[in-house]
Amino acid sequence: MIHSIINKKEYRDITSKQVKELLDFLKREEKDFSITANLSGVVFSPEIPSTIKKYFTPYTLFSLANYTLQSLELYENHITFEAGFGEESFGSLCKIPYYAIFQLSIDNSILYVNPTATVEKYFTDEEEQLERSRSSFKLNR
């Protein structure tokens, strides 16, 4: 039953709107928080080196604090933020669609869970992949 709900585009759109509104609220509050995202939906620009990316899990935690939080931008369908990864703090712009954000948390306490981030078809659909490719190209300009 639940799969018939979370697999609907309408539900994905509703949860994306909720995630966007919560992120906007958290940004205005200027409180540090974390995002757990389905890595299949994340675009890095420049791409993260494989020596670092091999340590990422399918659902990766991003901590937004200090400069990373200040760099957070909300757009119609996605967010972007700048972050450093690995021991060498490799810098990259991260772009994440709202539906790929699985969890929002503050101080290790879960604030919100978005089940649409677990629906694989959202990350394998040809139209979505084409849009992510276009977005990646635009970020590299």
DSSP file (Angstrom, degrees, kcal/mol; ACC not computed):
  #  RESIDUE AA STRUCTURE BP1 BP2  ACC     N-H-->O    O-->H-N    N-H-->O    O-->H-N    TCO  KAPPA ALPHA  PHI   PSI    X-CA   Y-CA   Z-CA
    1    1 A M     >        0   0    0      0, 0.0     4,-0.9     0, 0.0     3,-0.5   0.000 360.0 360.0 360.0 -48.8    0.0    0.0    0.0
    2    2 A I  H >>  +     0   0    0      1,-0.2     4,-2.7     2,-0.2     3,-0.7   0.867 360.0  57.7 -62.9 -34.0    2.6    2.5    1.0
    3    3 A H  H 3> S+     0   0    0      1,-0.3     4,-1.5     2,-0.2    -1,-0.2   0.854 100.0  57.5 -64.4 -33.9    4.6    1.9   -2.3
    4    4 A S  H 34 S+     0   0    0     -3,-0.5    -1,-0.3     2,-0.2    -2,-0.2   0.770 113.2  41.8 -67.6 -23.0    1.5    2.8   -4.3
    5    5 A I  H X< S+     0   0    0     -4,-0.9     3,-1.8    -3,-0.7     6,-0.3   0.929 115.1  44.5 -85.0 -54.9    1.5    6.2   -2.5
    6    6 A I  H 3< S+     0   0    0     -4,-2.7    -2,-0.2     1,-0.3    -3,-0.2   0.669 106.9  62.4 -70.9 -14.1    5.3    7.1   -2.5
    7    7 A N  T 3< S+     0   0    0     -4,-1.5     2,-0.4    -5,-0.3    -1,-0.3   0.499  82.9 100.1 -85.2  -3.6    5.7    6.0   -6.1
    8    8 A K  S <> S-     0   0    0     -3,-1.8     4,-2.2     1,-0.1     3,-0.3  -0.670  72.3-139.2 -86.7 135.7    3.2    8.7   -7.3
    9    9 A K  H  > S+     0   0    0     -2,-0.4     4,-2.7     1,-0.2     5,-0.2   0.864 103.6  59.8 -58.9 -37.1    4.7   11.9   -8.8
   10   10 A E  H  > S+     0   0    0      1,-0.2     4,-2.0     2,-0.2    -1,-0.2   0.910 106.4  46.2 -59.6 -42.7    2.0   13.9   -6.9
   11   11 A Y  H  > S+     0   0    0     -6,-0.3     4,-2.7    -3,-0.3     5,-0.3   0.914 110.8  53.0 -65.8 -42.0    3.3   12.6   -3.6
   12   12 A R  H  X S+     0   0    0     -4,-2.2     4,-2.3     1,-0.2    -2,-0.2   0.910 109.4  49.6 -57.8 -42.4    6.9   13.3   -4.6
   13   13 A D  H  X S+     0   0    0     -4,-2.7     4,-1.9     2,-0.2    -1,-0.2   0.882 110.3  50.3 -65.3 -38.3    5.9   16.8   -5.4
   14   14 A I  H  X S+     0   0    0     -4,-2.0     4,-2.0     2,-0.2    -2,-0.2   0.944 113.4  44.2 -64.5 -48.4    4.1   17.3   -2.1
   15   15 A T  H  X S+     0   0    0     -4,-2.7     4,-2.7     1,-0.2    -2,-0.2   0.865 110.4  55.8 -68.2 -33.8    7.1   16.0   -0.1
   16   16 A S  H  X S+     0   0    0     -4,-2.3     4,-2.5    -5,-0.3    -1,-0.2   0.912 107.7  49.2 -61.6 -41.6    9.5   18.1   -2.2
   17   17 A K  H  X S+     0   0    0     -4,-1.9     4,-2.4     2,-0.2    -2,-0.2   0.907 111.2  49.7 -63.8 -41.7    7.5   21.2   -1.3
   18   18 A Q  H  X S+     0   0    0     -4,-2.0     4,-2.5     2,-0.2    -2,-0.2   0.929 111.2  48.7 -62.5 -45.6    7.6   20.2    2.4
   19   19 A V  H  X S+     0   0    0     -4,-2.7     4,-2.7     1,-0.2     5,-0.2   0.926 111.3  50.4 -61.0 -44.9   11.4   19.6    2.3
   20   20 A K  H  X S+     0   0    0     -4,-2.5     4,-2.4     1,-0.2    -1,-0.2   0.923 111.3  48.1 -59.7 -45.2   11.9   23.0    0.6
   21   21 A E  H  X S+     0   0    0     -4,-2.4     4,-2.2     1,-0.2    -1,-0.2   0.904 112.3  48.7 -64.5 -41.2    9.8   24.8    3.2
   22   22 A L  H  X S+     0   0    0     -4,-2.5     4,-2.8     2,-0.2    -2,-0.2   0.911 111.7  49.1 -64.3 -42.3   11.7   23.1    6.1
   23   23 A L  H  X S+     0   0    0     -4,-2.7     4,-2.5     2,-0.2    -2,-0.2   0.894 110.1  51.5 -64.7 -39.1   15.1   24.0    4.6
   24   24 A D  H  X S+     0   0    0     -4,-2.4     4,-2.1    -5,-0.2    -1,-0.2   0.922 111.3  48.0 -62.1 -43.3   14.0   27.6    4.1
   25   25 A F  H  X S+     0   0    0     -4,-2.2     4,-2.1     2,-0.2    -2,-0.2   0.938 112.4  48.0 -61.3 -48.3   12.9   27.7    7.7
   26   26 A L  H  X>S+     0   0    0     -4,-2.8     5,-1.3     1,-0.2     4,-0.9   0.877 110.3  52.4 -62.9 -37.8   16.2   26.2    8.9
   27   27 A K  H ><5S+     0   0    0     -4,-2.5     3,-0.7     1,-0.2    -1,-0.2   0.924 110.1  47.8 -63.8 -43.7   18.2   28.6    6.8
   28   28 A R  H 3<5S+     0   0    0     -4,-2.1    -2,-0.2     1,-0.2    -1,-0.2   0.858 109.5  53.7 -64.9 -34.5   16.4   31.6    8.3
   29   29 A E  H 3<5S-     0   0    0     -4,-2.1    -1,-0.2    -5,-0.2    -2,-0.2   0.675 100.2-141.0 -72.4 -17.6   16.9   30.2   11.8
   30   30 A E  T <<5 +     0   0    0     -4,-0.9     2,-0.4    -3,-0.7    -3,-0.2   0.878  48.4 148.1  56.0  41.6   20.7   30.0   11.1
   31   31 A K      < -     0   0    0     -5,-1.3    -1,-0.2    38,-0.1    -2,-0.1  -0.878  52.7-112.9-105.9 138.1   20.9   26.7   13.0
   32   32 A D        +     0   0    0     -2,-0.4     2,-0.3    -3,-0.1    33,-0.2  -0.420  48.3 161.9 -64.2 142.7   23.3   23.9   12.0
   33   33 A F  E     -A   64   0A   0     31,-1.7    31,-3.3    73,-0.1     2,-0.3  -0.950  30.1-121.8-154.0 172.3   21.6   20.8   10.6
   34   34 A S  E     -AB  63 105A   0     71,-2.9    71,-2.2    -2,-0.3     2,-0.4  -0.914  10.9-155.4-124.3 150.5   22.3   17.7    8.6
   35   35 A I  E     -AB  62 104A   0     27,-2.9    27,-3.4    -2,-0.3     2,-0.6  -0.986   2.8-159.1-121.3 130.9   20.9   16.3    5.4
   36   36 A T  E     -AB  61 103A   0     67,-2.6    66,-2.0    -2,-0.4    67,-1.9  -0.967  25.0-177.6-106.3 124.6   20.9   12.6    4.5
   37   37 A A  E     -AB  60 101A   0     23,-2.5    23,-2.1    -2,-0.6     2,-0.7  -0.911  36.9-107.3-127.6 149.7   20.5   12.3    0.8
   38   38 A N  E >   -A   59   0A   0     62,-2.8     3,-2.3    -2,-0.3     4,-0.4  -0.647  31.1-145.0 -70.4 114.6   20.2    9.5   -1.7
   39   39 A L  G >  S+     0   0    0     19,-3.0     3,-1.1    -2,-0.7    -1,-0.2   0.738  93.0  71.7 -59.2 -24.9   23.6    9.7   -3.4
   40   40 A S  G 3  S+     0   0    0     18,-0.4    -1,-0.3     1,-0.2    19,-0.1   0.750 101.3  45.1 -62.8 -22.9   22.1    8.7   -6.7
   41   41 A G  G <  S+     0   0    0     -3,-2.3     2,-0.4    59,-0.2    -1,-0.2   0.479  91.4 101.5 -98.8  -3.1   20.4   12.1   -6.9
   42   42 A V    <   -     0   0    0     -3,-1.1     2,-0.5    -4,-0.4    54,-0.2  -0.676  51.8-162.6 -90.8 133.2   23.4   14.2   -5.9
   43   43 A V  E     -D   95   0B   0     52,-2.4    52,-2.5    -2,-0.4     2,-0.4  -0.964   6.3-160.2-112.8 128.1   25.5   16.1   -8.5
   44   44 A F  E     -D   94   0B   0     -2,-0.5    50,-0.2    50,-0.2     3,-0.1  -0.892  10.2-138.8-108.2 136.3   29.0   17.3   -7.5
   45   45 A S  E    S+D   93   0B   0     48,-2.0    48,-2.8    -2,-0.4     2,-0.2  -0.906  98.6  23.7-138.6 110.6   30.7   20.0   -9.4
   46   46 A P  S    S-     0   0    0      0, 0.0    -1,-0.3     0, 0.0    47,-0.0   0.585 114.9-108.6 -71.4 163.9   33.6   19.4   -9.7
   47   47 A E        -     0   0    0     -2,-0.2    -2,-0.1     1,-0.1     3,-0.1  -0.297  34.2-108.1 -59.9 141.3   33.1   15.6   -9.4
   48   48 A I        -     0   0    0      1,-0.1    -1,-0.1     2,-0.1    -4,-0.1  -0.525  39.4-105.4 -70.8 133.7   34.4   14.2   -6.1
   49   49 A P    >>  -     0   0    0      0, 0.0     4,-2.8     0, 0.0     3,-1.7  -0.295  23.9-121.0 -59.4 146.2   37.6   12.1   -6.7
   50   50 A S  H 3> S+     0   0    0      1,-0.3     4,-1.8     2,-0.2     5,-0.1   0.773 110.9  67.6 -61.6 -25.9   37.0    8.3   -6.5
   51   51 A T  H 34 S+     0   0    0      1,-0.2    -1,-0.3     2,-0.2    -3,-0.0   0.763 114.4  29.1 -65.7 -23.7   39.6    8.2   -3.6
   52   52 A I  H X4 S+     0   0    0     -3,-1.7     3,-1.9     2,-0.1     4,-0.2   0.821 116.6  57.1 -97.6 -46.2   37.1   10.1   -1.5
   53   53 A K  H >< S+     0   0    0     -4,-2.8     3,-1.8     1,-0.3    -3,-0.2   0.746  90.4  73.5 -62.8 -25.1   33.8    9.0   -3.1
   54   54 A K  T 3< S+     0   0    0     -4,-1.8    -1,-0.3     1,-0.3    -3,-0.1   0.719  93.7  55.9 -63.4 -18.0   34.5    5.4   -2.4
   55   55 A Y  T <  S+     0   0    0     -3,-1.9    -1,-0.3    -5,-0.1    -2,-0.2   0.545  85.6 103.6 -89.6  -7.9   33.8    6.1    1.3
   56   56 A F    <   -     0   0    0     -3,-1.8     4,-0.1    -4,-0.2    -3,-0.0  -0.462  64.0-141.2 -73.2 146.2   30.3    7.5    0.6
   57   57 A T        -     0   0    0     -2,-0.1   -18,-0.2     2,-0.1     3,-0.2  -0.598  31.2 -99.9 -98.8 166.4   27.3    5.3    1.4
   58   58 A P  S    S+     0   0    0      0, 0.0   -19,-3.0     0, 0.0     2,-0.6   0.834 123.9  39.8 -57.0 -31.4   24.1    5.1   -0.7
   59   59 A Y  E    S-A   38   0A   0    -21,-0.2     2,-0.3   -20,-0.1   -21,-0.2  -0.926  90.6-166.4-118.2 103.6   22.5    7.5    1.7
   60   60 A T  E     -A   37   0A   0    -23,-2.1   -23,-2.5    -2,-0.6     2,-0.4  -0.707  15.1-131.7-101.3 140.4   25.2   10.0    2.6
   61   61 A L  E     -A   36   0A   0     -2,-0.3     2,-0.5   -25,-0.2   -25,-0.2  -0.760  18.6-169.7 -91.3 129.5   25.1   12.5    5.5
   62   62 A F  E     -A   35   0A   0    -27,-3.4   -27,-2.9    -2,-0.4     2,-0.5  -0.986  10.8-150.0-118.0 123.5   26.0   16.2    4.7
   63   63 A S  E     -A   34   0A   0     -2,-0.5     2,-0.8   -29,-0.2   -29,-0.2  -0.832   6.2-156.0 -95.4 125.6   26.5   18.5    7.7
   64   64 A L  E     +A   33   0A   0    -31,-3.3   -31,-1.7    -2,-0.5     2,-0.3  -0.882  38.1 128.0-106.3 107.6   25.6   22.1    7.0
   65   65 A A    >>  -     0   0    0     -2,-0.8     3,-1.3   -33,-0.2     4,-0.8  -0.963  60.6  -8.7-150.3 160.0   27.4   24.4    9.4
   66   66 A N  H 3> S-     0   0    0     -2,-0.3     4,-2.2     1,-0.3     3,-0.2  -0.186 132.1  -0.5  51.2-128.0   29.6   27.5    9.1
   67   67 A Y  H 3> S+     0   0    0      1,-0.2     4,-2.1     2,-0.2    -1,-0.3   0.872 133.5  57.3 -62.6 -37.9   30.5   28.3    5.4
   68   68 A T  H <4 S+     0   0    0     -3,-1.3     4,-0.4     1,-0.2    14,-0.3   0.920 110.0  44.6 -60.0 -43.1   28.6   25.3    4.1
   69   69 A L  H >< S+     0   0    0     -4,-0.8     3,-1.2     1,-0.2    -1,-0.2   0.900 111.8  52.8 -66.7 -40.9   25.4   26.5    5.7
   70   70 A Q  H 3< S+     0   0    0     -4,-2.2    -1,-0.2     1,-0.3    -2,-0.2   0.821 106.7  53.5 -63.9 -30.0   26.0   30.1    4.5
   71   71 A S  T 3< S+     0   0    0     -4,-2.1    -1,-0.3    11,-0.2    -2,-0.2   0.530  80.2 123.5 -83.4  -4.9   26.4   28.8    0.9
   72   72 A L    <   -     0   0    0     -3,-1.2     2,-0.4    -4,-0.4     9,-0.2  -0.369  38.5-176.8 -61.5 126.1   23.1   27.0    1.0
   73   73 A E  E     -E   80   0B   0      7,-2.7     7,-2.1    -2,-0.1     2,-0.5  -0.991  14.2-148.6-125.8 135.7   20.8   28.2   -1.9
   74   74 A L  E     +E   79   0B   0     -2,-0.4     5,-0.2     5,-0.2     2,-0.2  -0.895  19.4 176.9-105.9 131.4   17.2   27.0   -2.4
   75   75 A Y        -     0   0    0      3,-2.8     5,-0.0    -2,-0.5    -2,-0.0  -0.614  47.7 -85.2-120.3-178.5   15.8   26.8   -5.9
   76   76 A E  S    S+     0   0    0     -2,-0.2   -56,-0.1     1,-0.2     3,-0.1   0.901 121.8   9.1 -58.1 -44.6   12.5   25.6   -7.3
   77   77 A N  S    S+     0   0    0      1,-0.1    21,-1.6    20,-0.0    22,-0.3   0.428 128.9  18.8-119.3  -1.0   13.4   21.9   -7.5
   78   78 A H  E     - F   0  97B   0     19,-0.3    -3,-2.8    20,-0.1     2,-0.3  -0.958  60.1-124.9-158.7 171.0   16.8   21.6   -5.7
   79   79 A I  E     -EF  74  96B   0     17,-2.4    17,-2.2    -2,-0.3     2,-0.3  -0.853  17.0-160.0-118.8 161.3   19.3   23.0   -3.3
   80   80 A T  E     +EF  73  95B   0     -7,-2.1    -7,-2.7    -2,-0.3     2,-0.3  -0.983  15.3 162.7-134.8 151.4   23.0   23.8   -3.7
   81   81 A F  E     - F   0  94B   0     13,-1.6    13,-3.5    -2,-0.3     2,-0.4  -0.964  33.6-118.5-159.0 156.0   25.7   24.2   -1.2
   82   82 A E  E     + F   0  93B   0    -14,-0.3     2,-0.3    -2,-0.3    11,-0.2  -0.803  38.4 167.1 -98.7 139.5   29.5   24.2   -1.2
   83   83 A A  E     - F   0  92B   0      9,-2.3     9,-2.3    -2,-0.4     2,-0.4  -0.980  31.3-127.4-148.8 158.5   31.3   21.7    1.0
   84   84 A G  E     - F   0  91B   0     -2,-0.3     2,-0.4     7,-0.2     7,-0.2  -0.901  26.1-162.4-109.2 140.3   34.8   20.2    1.5
   85   85 A F  E   > + F   0  90B   0      5,-1.8     5,-3.0    -2,-0.4     3,-0.2  -0.933  43.1   2.5-127.2 145.0   35.3   16.4    1.4
   86   86 A G  T > 5S-     0   0    0     -2,-0.4     3,-1.7     3,-0.2   -34,-0.1  -0.012 100.5 -54.5  77.6 177.7   38.1   14.1    2.7
   87   87 A E  T 3 5S+     0   0    0      1,-0.3    -1,-0.2     2,-0.1   -35,-0.0   0.831 139.0  50.7 -61.3 -33.6   41.3   14.9    4.6
   88   88 A E  T 3 5S-     0   0    0     -3,-0.2    -1,-0.3     2,-0.0    -2,-0.2   0.400 109.3-125.5 -86.9   4.7   42.3   17.4    1.9
   89   89 A S  T < 5 -     0   0    0     -3,-1.7     2,-0.3     1,-0.2    -3,-0.2   0.924  28.7-155.1  50.8  53.3   38.9   19.1    2.1
   90   90 A F  E   < - F   0  85B   0     -5,-3.0    -5,-1.8    -6,-0.1     2,-0.3  -0.426  13.5-131.1 -60.1 120.2   38.3   18.8   -1.6
   91   91 A G  E     + F   0  84B   0     -2,-0.3     2,-0.3    -7,-0.2    -7,-0.2  -0.572  36.7 158.8 -83.5 136.2   35.8   21.6   -2.5
   92   92 A S  E     - F   0  83B   0     -9,-2.3    -9,-2.3    -2,-0.3     2,-0.6  -0.992  40.6-121.8-152.9 147.8   32.7   20.9   -4.5
   93   93 A L  E     -DF  45  82B   0    -48,-2.8   -48,-2.0    -2,-0.3     2,-0.5  -0.828  32.0-151.2 -88.7 124.5   29.3   22.4   -5.2
   94   94 A C  E     -DF  44  81B   0    -13,-3.5   -13,-1.6    -2,-0.6     2,-0.5  -0.838  10.7-168.4-101.2 132.1   26.6   19.9   -4.2
   95   95 A K  E     +DF  43  80B   0    -52,-2.5   -52,-2.4    -2,-0.5   -15,-0.2  -0.985  10.4 175.8-120.7 123.7   23.3   20.0   -6.0
   96   96 A I  E     - F   0  79B   0    -17,-2.2   -17,-2.4    -2,-0.5   -54,-0.1  -0.983  26.2-133.4-133.0 122.5   20.5   17.9   -4.5
   97   97 A P  E >   - F   0  78B   0      0, 0.0     3,-1.6     0, 0.0     4,-0.4  -0.447  28.6-118.0 -67.8 149.0   16.8   17.7   -5.7
   98   98 A Y  G >  S+     0   0    0    -21,-1.6     3,-1.5     1,-0.3   -20,-0.1   0.863 112.9  58.9 -57.8 -37.7   14.4   17.9   -2.8
   99   99 A Y  G 3  S+     0   0    0    -22,-0.3    -1,-0.3     1,-0.3    23,-0.1   0.691  99.7  58.9 -68.8 -15.3   13.0   14.5   -3.5
  100  100 A A  G <  S+     0   0    0     -3,-1.6   -62,-2.8   -59,-0.1     2,-0.9   0.535  79.9 100.0 -88.2  -6.8   16.5   13.0   -3.0
  101  101 A I  E <   +B   37   0A   0     -3,-1.5   -64,-0.3    -4,-0.4    16,-0.2  -0.717  48.4 178.4 -83.3 110.2   16.7   14.3    0.6
  102  102 A F  E     +     0   0A   0    -66,-2.0    12,-3.3    -2,-0.9     2,-0.3   0.862  59.6   9.8 -81.1 -38.9   15.9   11.4    2.8
  103  103 A Q  E     -BC  36 113A   0    -67,-1.9   -67,-2.6    10,-0.2     2,-0.4  -1.000  50.3-157.7-149.2 143.4   16.2   13.0    6.2
  104  104 A L  E     +BC  35 112A   0      8,-2.3     7,-3.1    -2,-0.3     8,-1.8  -0.980  26.3 175.6-115.6 134.5   16.8   16.3    8.0
  105  105 A S  E     -BC  34 110A   0    -71,-2.2   -71,-2.9    -2,-0.4     2,-0.4  -0.980  22.0-159.1-141.9 154.0   18.2   16.2   11.5
  106  106 A I  E >  S- C   0 109A   0      3,-2.5     3,-2.0    -2,-0.3   -73,-0.1  -0.999  82.2 -10.0-131.3 128.6   19.4   18.6   14.1
  107  107 A D  T 3  S-     0   0    0     -2,-0.4    -1,-0.1     1,-0.3     3,-0.1   0.891 129.0 -55.5  50.2  46.0   21.8   17.6   16.9
  108  108 A N  T 3  S+     0   0    0      1,-0.2     2,-0.5    -3,-0.0    -1,-0.3   0.636 114.1 119.3  62.7  16.4   21.5   13.9   15.9
  109  109 A S  E <   -C  106   0A   0     -3,-2.0    -3,-2.5     0, 0.0     2,-0.3  -0.949  69.1-117.7-111.9 132.3   17.7   14.1   16.3
  110  110 A I  E     +C  105   0A   0     -2,-0.5    -5,-0.3    -5,-0.2     3,-0.1  -0.502  33.1 173.2 -72.1 127.5   15.5   13.4   13.3
  111  111 A L  E     +     0   0A   0     -7,-3.1     2,-0.3     1,-0.4    -6,-0.2   0.771  67.5   2.2 -98.2 -38.3   13.4   16.4   12.3
  112  112 A Y  E     -C  104   0A   0     -8,-1.8    -8,-2.3     2,-0.0     2,-0.4  -0.994  54.8-158.0-154.8 141.9   11.9   15.0    9.0
  113  113 A V  E     -C  103   0A   0     -2,-0.3   -10,-0.2   -10,-0.2   -11,-0.1  -0.992   6.6-162.9-124.8 133.3   11.9   11.8    6.9
  114  114 A N    >   -     0   0    0    -12,-3.3     3,-1.4    -2,-0.4     4,-0.1  -0.916   3.5-168.5-117.3 103.2   11.1   11.8    3.2
  115  115 A P  G >  S+     0   0    0      0, 0.0     3,-1.9     0, 0.0     4,-0.2   0.701  78.5  76.0 -68.1 -17.9   10.3    8.3    1.9
  116  116 A T  G >  S+     0   0    0      1,-0.3     3,-1.5     2,-0.2     6,-0.2   0.753  80.7  71.6 -65.6 -20.1   10.4    9.4   -1.8
  117  117 A A  G <  S+     0   0    0     -3,-1.4    -1,-0.3     1,-0.3   -15,-0.1   0.637  94.4  55.6 -67.9 -11.8   14.2    9.4   -1.5
  118  118 A T  G <  S+     0   0    0     -3,-1.9     2,-0.9    -4,-0.1    -1,-0.3   0.464  78.7 104.8 -97.8  -2.6   14.1    5.6   -1.4
  119  119 A V    X   -     0   0    0     -3,-1.5     3,-1.5    -4,-0.2     4,-0.3  -0.697  56.0-162.1 -85.6 106.1   12.1    5.3   -4.7
  120  120 A E  T >> S+     0   0    0     -2,-0.9     3,-2.0     1,-0.3     4,-0.6   0.795  81.6  68.7 -61.2 -31.8   14.7    4.0   -7.2
  121  121 A K  H >> S+     0   0    0      1,-0.3     4,-1.4     2,-0.2     3,-0.6   0.794  91.4  62.6 -61.9 -25.2   12.6    5.0  -10.3
  122  122 A Y  H <4 S+     0   0    0     -3,-1.5    -1,-0.3     1,-0.2    -2,-0.2   0.701 109.3  41.3 -70.3 -16.8   13.1    8.6   -9.4
  123  123 A F  H <4 S+     0   0    0     -3,-2.0    -1,-0.2    -4,-0.3    -2,-0.2   0.421 118.7  42.8-110.5  -0.9   16.8    8.1   -9.9
  124  124 A T  H << S+     0   0    0     -4,-0.6    -2,-0.2    -3,-0.6    -3,-0.2   0.464  79.0 119.2-120.4  -7.0   16.7    5.9  -13.0
  125  125 A D     X  -     0   0    0     -4,-1.4     4,-2.5    -5,-0.2     5,-0.2  -0.397  65.1-133.7 -61.8 132.5   14.1    7.7  -15.1
  126  126 A E  H  > S+     0   0    0      1,-0.2     4,-2.5     2,-0.2     5,-0.2   0.881 104.1  51.6 -58.6 -41.8   15.6    8.8  -18.4
  127  127 A E  H  > S+     0   0    0      1,-0.2     4,-2.2     2,-0.2    -1,-0.2   0.915 111.2  47.6 -63.3 -42.8   14.1   12.3  -18.1
  128  128 A E  H  > S+     0   0    0      2,-0.2     4,-2.5     1,-0.2    -2,-0.2   0.909 111.8  50.1 -64.4 -42.4   15.4   12.8  -14.6
  129  129 A Q  H  X S+     0   0    0     -4,-2.5     4,-2.3     1,-0.2    -2,-0.2   0.901 109.8  51.1 -63.7 -40.0   18.9   11.6  -15.7
  130  130 A L  H  X S+     0   0    0     -4,-2.5     4,-2.4    -5,-0.2    -1,-0.2   0.916 110.5  48.9 -62.3 -42.7   18.9   14.0  -18.6
  131  131 A E  H  X S+     0   0    0     -4,-2.2     4,-2.6     1,-0.2    -2,-0.2   0.905 110.9  49.8 -64.2 -41.5   17.9   16.9  -16.3
  132  132 A R  H  X S+     0   0    0     -4,-2.5     4,-2.4     2,-0.2    -1,-0.2   0.887 110.7  50.6 -64.5 -37.3   20.7   15.9  -13.9
  133  133 A S  H  X S+     0   0    0     -4,-2.3     4,-2.2     2,-0.2    -2,-0.2   0.918 111.3  47.7 -65.4 -42.8   23.2   15.8  -16.8
  134  134 A R  H  X S+     0   0    0     -4,-2.4     4,-2.5     2,-0.2    -2,-0.2   0.920 112.1  50.2 -61.9 -42.9   22.1   19.2  -18.0
  135  135 A S  H  X S+     0   0    0     -4,-2.6     4,-2.2     1,-0.2    -2,-0.2   0.905 109.2  50.9 -63.0 -42.1   22.4   20.6  -14.4
  136  136 A S  H  X S+     0   0    0     -4,-2.4     4,-1.3     1,-0.2    -1,-0.2   0.907 110.3  49.9 -61.5 -41.9   25.9   19.2  -14.1
  137  137 A F  H  < S+     0   0    0     -4,-2.2     3,-0.4     1,-0.2     4,-0.4   0.920 110.2  50.3 -63.0 -43.9   26.9   20.8  -17.3
  138  138 A K  H >< S+     0   0    0     -4,-2.5     3,-1.1     1,-0.2    -1,-0.2   0.872 107.9  53.4 -63.1 -37.3   25.4   24.2  -16.2
  139  139 A L  H 3< S+     0   0    0     -4,-2.2    -1,-0.2     1,-0.2    -2,-0.2   0.788 103.6  58.2 -67.8 -26.9   27.3   24.0  -12.9
  140  140 A N  T 3<        0   0    0     -4,-1.3    -1,-0.2    -3,-0.4    -2,-0.2   0.502 360.0 360.0 -82.9  -3.3   30.6   23.4  -14.8
  141  141 A R    <         0   0    0     -3,-1.1    -1,-0.2    -4,-0.4    -2,-0.1   0.496 360.0 360.0 -70.9 360.0   30.4   26.6  -16.7
